[in-house]
């Protein structure tokens, strides 16, 4: 096998972009695309390729602006309330409807409601009590636009109102930039089509769907290739074919260091690799290159090797694909809305890279809070939940606690102001609350971060969220949550609202092959456990159960392995990575696992008084009494809503 060049160079993003643009310019392919004519009904959203000049005036004649009688203003000068004017019909007063041309001898229109018609004699007349000024109630020729006047400049994105103006100026077609043709080629032996049955080791190929949607949104027509296997010849052949009739190729995956990563080598054999490796995270192993010109493609074809992890895929589209497509349309690259926000905790970042960190954003007591989401390049859910992106510059090493950062928004700021932020323990009902809130109160959102009950209370104390989800058992009293609220937020008056009671227990594989029956079985040498993170209510519950059975954490193999939600604990058991975990009954259903109940616990919402009376939270409290929500929660196994919405306690009286 040939020795392959792993990375040509790992360079800063700005340097990579500059080199990319300069090389494309040298090959005469970094300029707006050619023009094409389209019918007006197809033109909305397209970009004009040349100025549009009016062919005719609008209106192209003097027209009546109201229903009434066309007159010459000089014949009405003597009219008054005491001495009404009179004009014969039709010699000096001719009836016209709105939009009709007025006679050449007239220069005004008297509205129909301001005249009386006298038909008592052979010569009909109109009487009126007020004189008219020249051109009153008349749309003069060219009032809107005059023939030869500029209607729209070039490089203008056409709006619905623009189509009306183009048509009014005499055009039935418009010259616009040709849409870029983008080929998207996914690579990988492990890829299967959407809708296929997935076996272990197989991955649903959806990156090309996201890239195609991005490209189409950015003024391109995309063509998705079938998945190409990890074979040099196959990848090279796909690139050559795509280069014949496409303006840009997006080669997805195979750009990193693995033994089956052939993208850079395939490009270099039939073209040039300009950049391989950019100092950004996620998206490090990006490739920028050119496929050589051929008889069918007289110019080289740009190719971008897009990393295979989905977050890296999307980010590469935003920072490299969109600017190029905008350049080809002759318009500025997209500039998102931005706002300043506070980071609730310290964030570390690789020293040499620009990092693009996804955040959830909410307005908490007048302060905009940007909560970091999972930073893994493969965590597609973090993209769905993200309200924006925070760029952490290279060499900054991150941001300290309570830093003020700029957020590039994915949502409108008004949506941020109508967002309820919940931080704390994970529960399936939070997703149901979010769904019903969006259905019943249009425009309201609920976003949640699963960091554990104690971290949720700390976030409330630090005014970083509106609500904390909490289920912390006090072993000494057997009560839930109140003692911890006193401990972690003693000076923050809050109400404890009951949400659900739910079963906690042991999650085991279907059929319980290792015959696990109780907490004491966790000490067996053949059992591997998966735990929840420190500060989670489930972790507190486990520690209480261990102490009650005179066991310690050292007795449990896997105690230090942590997950952040009940569902990820269930996934670890379902995958065989662990034999057992502690979690709620409902988490076992989707993965077809068995459950051994240990106790019923209270899951509450802790709401500070400062938020409790706001309209935002009142909507949520109203929702807690909604029968449809109750019906959906009741479908979850192991849940009770007997006390949902009731105030368990108000910690004001305990201070």
PyMOL commands that set and color helices and strands:
alter all, ss='L'
color gray80, all
select helices_A, chain A and resi 13-26+40-42+73-76+112-114+160-168+207-217+232-243+263-270+310-329+380-385+413-417+428-440+453-461+482-488+519-523+537-548+553-555+566-574+585-588+609-612+615-623+627-634+651-654
alter helices_A, ss='H'
color red, helices_A
select strands_A, chain A and resi 35-39+52-53+63-64+68-71+85-88+94-96+108-111+115-118+125-128+138-139+150-152+173-177+180-186+191-192+203-204+220-224+248-252+271-276+280-281+287-291+301-306+338-343+347-348+354-364+367-372+388-392+398-399+404-409+419-424+445-450+467-470+494-508+529-532+562-563+580-584+594-608+639-640+647-650
alter strands_A, ss='S'
color yellow, strands_A
deselect
rebuild
show_as cartoon
